[in-house]
Amino acid sequence: MREKFLILFCIGLSFFVSGQEISDLKEKLKLELADTTRVSLNFKIADLYLKNGSDSASSYYNRALDLALKIDSKPQIAEIHYAIGKYNHNTNDYNVAIKNYLVAAQIFKKIENTKKEARMYNNIASCYLRLYAEDKSIEYYLKSLSLNKKVNYQGGIAKNYIGVGDLFYTQGNYEHAKQYFQDALEIYKKIDDKSGISTSYTNLGNATADAGDNLAGLEFYKKSVEIGKEINNQQGIAINYNNIGDCYIQLKQYPKALDYFFKALKLSKNLGRNDLTSVLLMNISTVQIKTKNYHQGIVNANKSLKLAEQMGELNYQAENFELLSNAYERLGNMRRAFRYNKKYIIIKDSLLKIDKTNKVKLFQALNELDATQDTINELSIKNEIAELRYETGRKFVYFLTGSMVLFGLFLIILIQQQTAKKKAYNLLEYKNYQINKMNDEIQAQRDNLKLINKTKDKFFSIIAHDLKNPFNSIKGFTELMIENSNEYDEEKKLKFLKIIKGSTLKASSLLNNLLIWANSQSGNLKFDPQKVELKQIVSNVISLLEIQAINKEIEIIDNIEKNLFVLADRNMLATILRNLISNAIKFTNQHGKIEVSATKKEGFVEISVKDNGVGILESEVKNLFNIEVKNSNVGTANEQGSGLGLILCKDFVEKHGGKIWVESEVNKGTEFKFTIPLAN
């Protein structure tokens, strides 16, 4: 098993701090009266507790933050949020870390500390990567990179390249990862940053070895070890020894692998790294079992298992149970082999359940972070408004002071100034009214967002499945054009662009239906029935879809008579007709025919969309309008869909008090019918 331990310049913690130093600072804190100094003292105590691994760090960070907020010391507020973010980052509480980094970034931006603002965005990107939100991660890496380039901060640019490289590495795109790690290496060499050079070599080794070139990976690891020895980075050396040993396993040079694993094990025990020690014992056991030294392999697997159980690392426990099962099986002890294999299966099942739970929590956490970003933006707007009011008031005071000085000489001017003063007060009062109105609107929007988040759960599976295909197509053909631009002729490029365009239209159509559905379910889509002419609505919809029909040489016949009025919401009726006619085009063969007609029936108008296409199986008809059952078939020209359009149709028809149904015969055609109230 290879444990990468990728080095991403997270904060390294020293685990030995003098208790006397903390005691001295606490004594100073008792005697200190100045709030600014008290903030600094609480901050230093929190840092020392953090380095010592104590939970007391959180308490002192909060005390420092309360004092800093009290005296409105923006630089200190930003630094404390940064420190709290690092604390949560290192304890894997990534969503809380992101919230604190965002607040710190906003303040650093305000006080024009561009380097630290860029660092916050880099840390946010790293957190999003750990939350598997790659799109958010790359967004913040690019923000950070832009700021670092703006101030020409080479060290920051190199960190960004390391982060982006890690993003590609986690996706298995090793070639792109190596390119970014190599760019970072060049910068670190240029600025003579030994630690950065060592880190870059380690990451290059990981990407190269995982891509299958273990010999080249070994060279990178050995270069990193040389620099690690030069700067006395014992932890980095241990990690590289582990990775070197893993390369030798892949090359089936088992004695060399064991040699490096034992070297790494010695360093790991001295450093107190139980996680690395557990992995190394596991790797040693793997080699011993491969070389038929089963008894010693069992001993080391049990040692690794004991550490894994102490740390609560289920993955490590599962790997060790599998090793023990294999070893006992080869020794012929099938009873023990079966027992350990059973434990391995139980833990793997638990990990699958945990993974499913974590995905749900991850989705909720990302929604919370989006809400937090909205809140921060909202507060930023409020702050700008408050500053504008303050600036306006300050100028107004200066203006009044000047008027008073000239009072005795210019009575007429004074009267005019008094009039201006009254107007200014009226303006300020109006501004206050506008601000209060904006606050109410923002609150209403937040409430709507909460409802929309609930709605997301209903069609999360639709988003995950149906958006994946068009976006994968766009991504794949775009990469082909970029990477092979010189090799393809214009005809092939045009073909790829048509495919990309088609995928874009599919994604756009799905997103449009999803947006309408979300608004409908959250109550934001208003139902506004009016007297409308049915033929006008049908004609408009047919015009929008005409190009799709022309492409398949399908004839659309409009049998709706003029002066037939219905009581309907114009937009909802158009959405119903658009989805039904679009579906008819989708499932009708070349040179087919579609008819749209309407008849009056007992206070309603029954509208029919009939085609002579492929038809629908009887077993599928009953689930067409059920959101719990996915209905997404491929059209006659391989058109894709999500099945959400029919759900929208049913919802909108029922809002009008009507009903919708379908009559179909396989290979003969389908007729969708629905009713809408007749207008008086």
C-alpha positions in Angstrom: 0.0 0.0 0.0 1.4 3.4 -1.0 0.5 6.2 1.4 1.4 9.4 -0.5 1.4 12.0 2.3 1.5 14.8 -0.4 3.2 17.9 0.9 1.0 20.9 0.3 2.6 23.5 2.6 0.0 23.1 5.3 1.1 24.4 8.7 3.6 22.1 10.4 3.1 21.7 14.1 5.8 21.3 16.7 4.6 19.0 19.5 6.9 20.2 22.3 6.3 23.6 23.8 7.6 24.8 27.2 4.8 25.0 29.7 6.7 27.8 31.4 6.4 30.0 28.3 2.6 29.7 28.4 2.6 30.4 32.2 4.6 33.6 31.7 2.3 34.9 29.0 -0.8 34.2 31.2 0.8 36.3 34.0 1.4 39.1 31.6 -2.2 38.9 30.4 -3.5 39.3 34.0 -1.5 42.6 34.4 -2.1 44.0 31.0 -4.7 46.8 30.6 -4.3 47.8 26.9 -6.8 45.8 24.7 -4.5 45.7 21.7 -1.8 44.0 23.7 -4.3 41.7 25.4 -5.4 40.5 21.9 -1.7 39.8 21.0 -1.1 37.9 24.3 -4.3 35.7 23.9 -3.2 35.0 20.3 0.3 33.9 21.3 -1.1 31.6 24.0 -3.5 30.1 21.5 -0.6 29.5 19.1 1.5 27.8 21.8 -1.4 25.5 22.8 -2.0 24.7 19.1 1.6 23.7 18.7 1.3 21.5 21.8 -1.8 19.8 20.4 -4.1 21.2 23.2 -7.8 21.8 22.8 -7.3 25.0 24.8 -6.1 26.8 21.6 -9.7 27.3 20.4 -10.7 29.0 23.7 -7.9 31.6 23.5 -8.4 32.2 19.8 -12.1 33.1 20.6 -11.0 35.4 23.5 -8.6 37.2 21.2 -11.3 37.5 18.5 -13.8 39.0 20.9 -11.3 41.7 22.0 -10.2 42.5 18.5 -13.9 42.9 17.4 -14.4 45.2 20.4 -11.7 47.6 19.4 -12.3 47.0 15.7 -8.7 46.1 15.0 -9.1 44.8 11.4 -5.5 43.4 10.9 -5.8 41.4 14.2 -9.4 40.2 13.3 -8.1 38.9 10.0 -5.0 37.2 11.5 -7.2 35.5 14.2 -9.7 34.2 11.6 -6.7 33.0 9.6 -5.4 31.1 12.6 -8.8 29.6 13.4 -9.0 28.5 9.8 -5.6 26.8 10.0 -6.7 25.1 13.2 -9.8 23.6 11.6 -7.9 22.9 8.4 -5.4 20.8 10.3 -8.2 19.0 12.2 -10.0 18.2 8.8 -13.0 20.4 9.6 -12.8 21.9 6.1 -16.1 23.6 5.9 -15.5 25.7 9.1 -12.0 26.4 7.9 -13.3 27.8 4.6 -15.7 30.1 6.5 -12.9 31.6 8.6 -10.6 31.9 5.5 -13.3 33.7 3.6 -13.7 36.3 6.4 -10.0 36.8 6.7 -9.7 37.2 2.9 -12.3 39.9 2.8 -10.5 41.9 5.5 -7.1 41.4 3.9 -8.6 42.7 0.7 -10.0 45.8 2.5 -6.6 46.6 4.1 -4.8 45.9 0.8 -2.7 43.0 2.0 -2.7 41.2 -1.3 -0.2 38.5 -0.4 -2.2 37.3 2.6 -5.5 37.6 0.6 -3.9 35.3 -2.0 -2.8 32.9 0.7 -6.4 32.7 2.0 -7.7 31.8 -1.4 -5.0 29.1 -1.8 -6.0 27.6 1.6 -9.7 27.7 0.6 -8.9 25.9 -2.6 -7.0 23.2 -0.7 -10.0 22.7 1.6 -12.4 22.4 -1.3 -10.1 19.8 -2.9 -10.4 17.7 0.3 -14.2 18.1 0.1 -14.0 16.8 -3.5 -15.4 20.1 -4.9 -12.9 20.3 -7.7 -14.7 23.1 -9.5 -14.6 25.4 -6.4 -11.0 24.4 -5.8 -9.7 25.4 -9.2 -11.8 28.7 -9.0 -9.9 29.7 -5.8 -6.5 28.5 -7.0 -6.9 30.7 -10.0 -8.0 33.7 -7.8 -4.9 33.2 -5.6 -2.6 32.8 -8.7 -4.0 36.0 -10.2 -3.2 38.0 -7.0 0.2 36.5 -6.6 1.1 37.3 -10.2 -0.2 40.8 -9.7 2.3 41.5 -6.9 4.9 39.2 -8.5 5.1 37.0 -5.4 7.1 34.0 -6.7 6.7 31.8 -3.5 2.9 32.2 -3.6 2.8 31.4 -7.4 4.8 28.2 -6.7 2.3 27.2 -3.9 -0.5 27.7 -6.3 1.2 25.5 -8.9 1.6 22.8 -6.2 -2.1 23.0 -5.3 -3.3 22.9 -9.0 -0.9 19.9 -9.5 -2.4 18.1 -6.6 -5.9 18.7 -8.0 -4.9 17.0 -11.3 -3.1 14.3 -9.3 -6.3 13.4 -7.2 -8.2 13.1 -10.5 -5.6 10.7 -11.9 -4.4 13.2 -14.6 -0.8 12.6 -13.9 0.7 14.3 -17.0 -1.0 17.7 -16.1 0.0 17.2 -12.5 3.6 16.7 -13.4 3.6 19.8 -15.5 2.4 22.0 -12.6 4.8 20.3 -10.1 7.7 21.0 -12.6 6.7 24.7 -12.9 6.7 25.0 -9.1 10.1 23.3 -9.0 11.6 25.8 -11.4 10.3 28.7 -9.3 11.7 27.2 -6.0 15.1 26.7 -7.7 15.1 30.3 -8.8 14.3 31.7 -5.3 16.5 29.0 -3.7 13.8 27.6 -1.5 15.2 24.2 -0.3 11.9 23.0 1.4 9.9 23.9 -1.8 12.4 22.1 -4.0 12.2 19.0 -1.8 8.4 19.1 -1.9 8.3 19.5 -5.6 10.6 16.4 -6.1 8.3 14.3 -3.8 5.2 15.3 -5.7 6.8 14.7 -9.1 7.9 11.3 -7.8 4.3 10.5 -6.7 2.8 11.5 -10.1 5.5 9.7 -12.1 5.4 6.5 -10.1 1.6 6.4 -10.2 1.7 6.9 -13.9 3.6 3.6 -14.1 7.3 4.8 -14.4 8.6 3.6 -11.1 12.3 4.0 -12.1 11.9 7.7 -12.9 9.8 8.1 -9.7 12.7 6.6 -7.7 15.1 9.3 -9.0 12.7 12.1 -7.9 12.3 10.6 -4.4 16.1 10.2 -4.0 16.6 13.9 -5.0 14.0 14.9 -2.4 15.8 12.8 0.3 19.2 14.5 -0.5 17.7 17.9 0.1 15.7 16.7 3.1 19.0 15.6 4.8 20.5 19.0 4.0 17.7 20.9 5.7 17.2 18.1 8.4 13.5 17.4 7.4 13.2 14.0 9.1 9.5 13.7 8.3 10.0 14.3 4.6 12.8 11.8 4.5 10.6 9.1 6.2 7.8 9.7 3.7 10.2 9.5 0.7 11.7 6.3 2.1 8.2 4.8 2.3 7.5 5.8 -1.3 10.9 4.5 -2.5 10.1 1.1 -0.8 6.7 1.0 -2.6 8.4 1.6 -6.0 10.8 -1.3 -5.3 7.7 -3.5 -4.5 6.3 -2.6 -7.9 9.7 -3.5 -9.4 9.7 -6.8 -7.4 13.0 -5.9 -5.8 11.8 -7.0 -2.3 15.1 -6.8 -0.3 15.6 -3.2 -1.3 12.0 -2.4 -0.5 12.4 -3.9 3.0 15.6 -1.9 3.6 13.9 1.4 2.9 10.7 0.5 4.8 12.8 -0.3 7.9 14.8 3.0 7.5 11.5 4.9 7.3 10.1 3.0 10.3 12.9 4.0 12.5 12.4 7.7 11.6 8.7 7.5 12.0 8.9 6.1 15.5 11.3 8.8 16.5 8.8 11.4 15.1 5.8 9.8 16.9 3.9 9.5 13.6 1.6 6.5 14.4 -0.2 6.9 11.1 3.0 6.6 9.1 4.3 3.8 11.4 1.1 1.8 10.8 1.4 2.2 7.0 5.1 1.1 7.1 4.4 -2.0 9.2 1.7 -2.8 6.7 4.1 -2.4 3.7 6.7 -4.5 5.5 4.1 -7.2 6.1 3.1 -7.1 2.4 6.7 -7.7 1.3 7.2 -10.5 3.8 4.1 -12.3 2.7 5.1 -11.9 -1.0 8.5 -13.5 -0.1 6.8 -16.4 1.8 8.0 -15.2 5.2 4.4 -15.6 6.5 5.0 -15.8 10.2 6.9 -12.5 10.4 4.4 -10.9 8.0 1.6 -11.9 10.4 3.6 -10.3 13.3 4.0 -7.0 11.5 0.4 -7.0 10.2 -0.8 -7.4 13.8 1.4 -4.5 15.0 0.0 -2.3 12.2 -3.5 -3.4 13.0 -3.1 -2.4 16.7 -2.0 1.1 15.8 -4.8 1.4 13.2 -7.4 0.4 15.9 -5.9 3.0 18.3 -6.3 5.7 15.7 -9.7 4.5 14.5 -8.4 4.1 10.9 -10.8 1.7 9.3 -9.0 1.6 5.9 -5.7 0.5 7.6 -7.6 -2.1 9.6 -9.2 -3.5 6.5 -5.9 -3.8 4.7 -4.3 -5.6 7.7 -7.2 -8.0 7.9 -6.8 -8.8 4.2 -3.0 -9.4 4.7 -3.6 -11.7 7.7 -6.3 -13.6 5.8 -3.9 -14.1 2.8 -1.0 -15.2 5.1 -3.0 -17.8 7.0 -4.5 -19.1 3.8 -1.0 -19.8 2.4 0.0 -21.4 5.7 -3.0 -23.7 5.3 -4.8 -22.4 8.3 -8.2 -22.0 6.6 -10.1 -21.4 9.8 -8.1 -18.3 10.7 -8.0 -17.2 7.1 -11.8 -17.3 6.9 -12.1 -15.4 10.3 -9.9 -12.5 9.1 -11.5 -12.4 5.7 -14.9 -12.1 7.4 -13.6 -9.1 9.5 -12.2 -7.6 6.3 -15.6 -7.8 4.6 -17.4 -6.3 7.6 -15.1 -3.3 7.7 -15.3 -2.8 3.9 -19.1 -2.8 4.2 -18.9 -0.3 7.0 -16.6 1.9 4.9 -19.1 1.8 2.1 -21.9 2.9 4.4 -19.7 5.7 5.8 -18.8 6.8 2.3 -22.5 7.1 1.4 -23.2 9.1 4.6 -20.2 11.3 4.0 -21.4 12.1 0.5 -24.7 13.4 1.9 -22.9 15.4 4.6 -20.5 16.8 1.9 -23.4 18.0 -0.2 -25.0 19.7 2.9 -21.6 21.2 3.8 -21.1 22.6 0.3 -24.6 24.2 0.4 -23.8 25.7 3.8 -20.6 27.1 2.4 -22.5 28.6 -0.5 -24.8 30.3 1.9 -21.9 31.5 3.9 -20.4 33.1 0.8 -23.7 34.8 0.1 -23.8 36.1 3.7 -20.2 37.5 3.5 -21.1 39.2 0.2 -24.2 40.6 1.8 -22.2 41.9 4.8 -19.7 43.4 2.4 -22.5 45.3 0.6 -23.9 46.6 4.0 -20.4 47.7 5.0 -19.9 49.7 1.8 -23.3 51.3 2.3 -22.5 52.3 5.9 -19.2 53.8 4.8 -20.9 55.7 2.0 -23.3 57.1 4.6 -20.5 58.0 6.9 -18.5 59.7 4.1 -21.7 61.7 3.1 -22.3 62.8 6.7 -18.7 63.9 7.2 -18.7 66.0 4.0 -22.0 67.5 5.1 -20.6 68.5 8.5 -17.7 70.2 6.8 -20.2 72.0 4.6 -22.2 73.2 7.6 -19.1 74.5 9.3 -18.2 76.6 6.3 -21.7 78.0 6.1 -21.6 79.0 9.8 -18.3 80.9 9.3 -19.8 82.9 6.5 -23.2 83.4 8.3 -22.7 87.0 9.2 -21.6 88.2 5.7 -23.8 86.1 3.5 -27.3 85.9 4.9 -28.8 85.0 1.6 -26.2 82.3 1.0 -27.0 81.0 4.6 -30.7 80.7 3.7 -29.8 78.8 0.6 -27.5 76.5 2.6 -30.3 75.8 5.1 -32.6 74.8 2.2 -29.8 72.5 1.0 -29.5 71.1 4.5 -33.2 70.2 4.6 -32.9 68.5 1.2 -29.8 66.6 2.4 -31.7 65.3 5.5 -34.6 64.3 3.2 -32.2 62.5 1.0 -30.6 60.7 4.0 -34.0 59.7 5.2 -34.9 58.3 1.8 -31.5 56.4 1.7 -32.4 54.9 5.1 -35.7 53.8 3.7 -33.9 52.2 0.7 -31.4 50.4 2.9 -34.2 49.0 5.1 -36.0 47.9 2.0 -32.9 46.2 0.6 -32.4 44.4 4.0 -36.0 43.0 3.8 -35.4 41.8 0.2 -32.1 40.2 1.2 -33.8 38.4 4.1 -36.6 37.2 1.8 -33.9 35.9 -0.7 -32.2 33.9 2.1 -35.5 32.3 3.1 -36.1 31.4 -0.6 -32.6 29.9 -0.8 -33.4 27.6 2.2 -36.5 26.3 0.4 -34.5 25.8 -2.8 -31.9 23.7 -0.9 -34.7 21.4 0.3 -35.9 21.1 -3.3 -32.4 20.1 -4.5 -32.7 16.8 -2.6 -35.6 15.7 -4.9 -33.7 15.8 -8.1 -30.0 15.4 -7.0 -29.8 12.1 -8.7 -31.0 13.6 -12.0 -28.3 16.3 -11.8 -25.6 13.8 -11.0 -26.4 11.5 -13.9 -27.8 13.6 -16.7 -25.4 16.5 -16.6 -22.4 14.2 -16.5 -22.7 12.9 -20.1 -22.9 16.3 -21.9 -20.2 17.8 -19.7 -17.9 14.8 -20.1 -18.4 15.1 -23.9 -17.6 18.8 -23.8 -14.5 18.2 -21.7 -13.3 15.2 -23.7 -13.6 16.8 -27.2 -12.2 20.2 -25.9 -9.1 18.4 -24.6 -8.7 16.5 -27.8 -8.8 19.8 -29.8 -6.4 21.5 -27.5 -3.9 18.7 -27.3 -4.1 17.7 -30.9 -4.8 21.0 -32.6 -2.1 20.7 -35.1 -3.0 17.2 -36.1 -6.7 17.7 -37.0 -7.9 19.2 -40.2 -10.7 21.8 -40.3 -13.4 19.3 -41.1 -12.6 17.2 -38.1 -12.4 20.3 -35.9 -15.8 21.4 -37.2 -17.2 18.0 -36.4 -15.9 18.2 -32.8 -17.4 21.7 -32.4 -20.8 20.4 -33.6 -20.6 17.7 -31.0 -19.6 20.2 -28.3 -22.5 22.5 -29.4 -24.9 19.6 -29.2 -23.8 18.7 -25.7 -24.1 22.3 -24.7 -27.7 22.5 -25.9 -28.5 19.2 -24.0 -27.0 20.6 -20.8 -28.8 23.9 -21.3 -32.2 22.3 -21.9 -31.8 20.1 -18.8 -30.7 23.1 -16.7 -33.7 25.1 -18.0 -36.1 22.4 -16.9 -34.3 22.0 -13.6 -34.6 25.7 -12.9 -38.3 25.8 -13.7 -38.9 22.7 -11.5 -37.0 24.2 -8.6 -38.9 27.5 -8.8 -42.2 25.6 -9.0 -41.4 23.4 -5.9 -40.1 26.2 -3.8 -43.1 28.5 -4.4 -41.2 31.1 -6.3 -43.0 30.5 -9.6 -46.2 32.5 -9.5 -49.3 31.1 -11.0 -50.9 34.0 -13.0 -53.9 32.7 -15.1 -55.1 35.0 -17.8 -57.4 34.9 -20.8 -55.1 33.9 -23.7 -55.6 32.8 -27.3 -54.5 29.1 -27.6 -53.4 29.3 -31.2 -51.0 32.2 -30.5 -49.2 30.2 -27.8 -49.1 27.1 -30.0 -47.7 29.0 -33.0 -45.0 30.6 -30.8 -43.9 27.3 -29.4 -43.8 25.6 -32.9 -41.7 28.5 -34.2 -39.1 27.9 -31.4 -38.9 24.2 -32.1 -39.1 24.5 -35.9 -35.3 24.1 -36.4 -35.4 20.7 -34.6 -38.2 19.5 -36.8 -36.5 20.7 -40.0 -33.3 18.8 -39.0 -35.3 15.5 -39.0 -37.6 16.6 -41.9 -40.7 16.3 -39.6 -43.9 18.1 -40.4 -45.7 19.8 -37.5 -49.4 20.4 -38.3 -51.2 23.1 -36.3 -54.9 22.3 -36.2 -55.8 24.8 -33.5 -58.7 27.1 -34.5 -58.6 30.8 -34.1 -60.4 32.7 -31.3 -60.2 29.7 -28.9 -59.4 31.3 -25.6 -58.3 29.5 -22.4 -57.8 30.6 -18.8 -54.1 29.8 -18.3 -50.7 31.1 -17.1 -49.0 32.0 -20.4 -45.5 30.8 -19.4 -46.7 27.6 -17.8 -48.8 26.7 -20.9 -45.9 27.4 -23.2 -43.6 25.2 -21.1 -46.1 22.3 -21.2 -46.5 22.6 -25.0 -42.7 23.0 -25.6 -41.9 19.8 -23.6 -44.6 17.7 -25.3 -43.8 18.9 -28.9 -40.1 18.6 -28.2 -40.6 15.0 -27.0 -42.7 14.2 -30.1 -39.9 15.4 -32.3 -37.4 13.4 -30.3 -39.2 10.1 -30.7 -40.5 10.6 -34.3 -38.4 9.1 -37.2 -37.2 11.1 -40.3 -40.1 12.3 -42.5 -42.6 11.8 -39.7 -45.6 13.9 -38.8 -46.8 15.7 -35.6 -50.3 17.1 -35.1 -51.5 19.6 -32.5 -55.2 19.9 -32.0 -57.8 21.0 -29.4 -61.5 20.4 -28.6 -63.9 21.9 -26.1 -65.2 19.5 -23.4 -67.3 20.5 -20.4 -65.8 23.8 -19.5 -62.2 22.7 -20.5 -60.2 22.6 -23.6 -58.6 19.2 -24.3 -55.3 19.7 -26.1 -53.6 16.9 -28.0 -50.0 16.4 -29.3 -50.0 13.4 -31.5 -47.0 11.8 -33.4 -46.5 8.7 -35.6 -43.2 7.8 -33.9 -41.8 4.8 -32.0 -44.4 4.7 -29.3 -44.0 3.8 -25.6 -44.1 0.4 -23.9 -47.2 -0.2 -21.8 -45.0 -1.0 -18.8 -43.4 2.4 -19.0 -46.5 4.5 -19.4 -47.6 4.3 -15.8 -44.3 5.8 -14.5 -43.9 8.6 -17.1 -45.1 11.3 -14.6 -43.4 9.8 -11.5 -40.3 11.7 -10.2 -39.3 8.7 -8.1 -38.8 6.7 -11.3 -36.2 7.9 -13.9 -37.6 8.0 -17.4 -34.9 8.9 -19.9 -34.9 7.1 -23.2 -32.8 7.9 -26.3 -34.5 9.5 -29.2 -34.6 8.3 -32.8 -31.5 10.5 -33.5 -29.8 9.6 -30.3 -31.2 12.7 -28.5 -30.7 12.6 -24.7 -33.2 13.7 -22.0 -33.8 13.6 -18.3 -37.5 12.8 -18.0 -38.0 15.9 -16.0 -40.0 17.7 -18.7 -43.0 15.4 -18.2 -42.9 16.0 -14.5 -43.1 19.7 -15.1 -46.0 19.2 -17.5 -48.0 17.2 -14.9 -47.3 19.8 -12.2 -48.3 22.8 -14.4 -51.4 21.1 -15.8 -52.6 20.3 -12.2 -52.0 23.9 -11.1 -54.6 24.8 -13.8 -57.0 22.2 -12.3 -56.6 20.0 -15.4 -55.2 16.5 -15.9 -52.7 14.9 -18.3 -52.5 11.4 -19.8 -51.0 9.5 -22.6 -52.2 7.0 -25.2 -49.5 5.0 -27.1 -48.9 2.0 -29.3 -45.4 0.7 -30.0 -44.1 1.5 -33.5 -47.3 3.4 -34.4 -47.1 6.6 -32.3 -48.0 8.4 -29.1 -50.7 10.9 -28.2 -50.3 13.1 -25.1 -53.5 14.9 -24.0 -54.2 17.4 -21.3 -57.0 19.8 -20.2 -56.9 23.5 -19.5 -59.9 25.6 -18.3 -61.9 27.3 -21.1 -62.1 31.1 -20.8 -65.5 32.7 -20.6 
